[in-house]
Amino acid sequence: MDDLSNGRLTLGLGAGWQEREHQLFGFDLLEPKPRFDRFEEGMEVVTRLLQSDEPVTFDGHYYQLRGATLLPRPQRKGGPRILIGGDGEKRTLPAVVHYADEWNCVMLTPDIFVQKNSRLDELLSAAGQKSETVRRSMMTNCVFGKDEASLAEKLSSRKRTVDELQARGAVAGNASQVKAQLAELEAVGLQRIMLQWLDLDDLAGLEALAKAVL
């Protein structure tokens, strides 16, 4: 995919959180500590396989490799950019520093984003890396209507006001409110935002969002 798209692929990785998803595919979600231990081992395996042209041997608690080689080899040196998702300061942000090209946080208000973004900068500096080596992005819900009546209906179904949704880190409101919220996030250092459009049948609203905001 990375080769065919001329380097447009971003490989997103995370420790996992949704129990039902794990049950469906036969994986134990694990408690937080072993889950992150497994994730860090997985990151080590993935990056070694992508970056090493020589066979990889790895003896971990969760993964064991014996002279393994990833074929075909990626044309881009080191393979696709790696994105790590999550907000944790104890395990996730250090993993971002060690393995990732992009940090993807989840539903943070601007003030909380500033706090965690500053912590990431501190960790990068301590590791001898520049702040700009890691891109900052966010995944968040989006509540928007093609008109005021549509927006009011969506707010009523969620039993939340625009202010309450924004306080939870969602992007919400009419066009001017959404644009103001996005501008505020950009001003504090967010470089990319991924808006989750959960109203899958509301294509008219999605088109209105694109025309009014993007």
C-alpha positions, 0 to 999 in steps of 0.5 A: 500500500505504501509503495503503490500510494507513493508514500501516503500510507500511515500505519496506525498502532495502539494498545487497544481498548474495545473489549467486544472487538477483541472477543470477536477476533479471539484476542484477550484484551488484558489488564492495562499493564500487560496490555501495554507490555504486549503493545511495546513488544509488538511495536518492537517487532513491527519496527524491526521487521520494517527497518531491518533488511536482515532476518530478525530474531526477537525473544519476548513474553508475547512474541517470538521471532526466529530469523523472520523477514518481512517480504516484500521489503518496503521501497521507502527506507524504514517503511511507512510512517507510524502513528500511535494513538492514545493519551496516556502520559506514562506509557503511550507518550514514551512509546510515541517518542521511541517508535512513532512519527505521529501522535494521535490523541483522542477527544481532548479539549484545547487546555488538556491538549496543551498539557499533554503536548507539552509533556510530549515535547519534554520527552522528545527533548530528553531523548535528543529529538526535535519537537517537529519530528512528531506530528500532532493529530487528534481523533474526535467525534463531530456533531454538525447539522446541515441547518439549525433544525438538523443540529438541534435534532442531533443534540436532542438525541444525544441529550447534550448541548453544544457546550457540553459536547465541546467540554468532552472534547468533541467538535460540535455546533454550527459552521461558525462554532466548528470553525472557531473550535478548529482554529483554537485547536490549531492555535495550540499546536494541533496539526491534523484532526480526524472527525468521526462522522457517526451519523452514517446516513446523513450524507447531506450533513457531511456535505454541508460540513465540507462546504461550510468548514473545510 
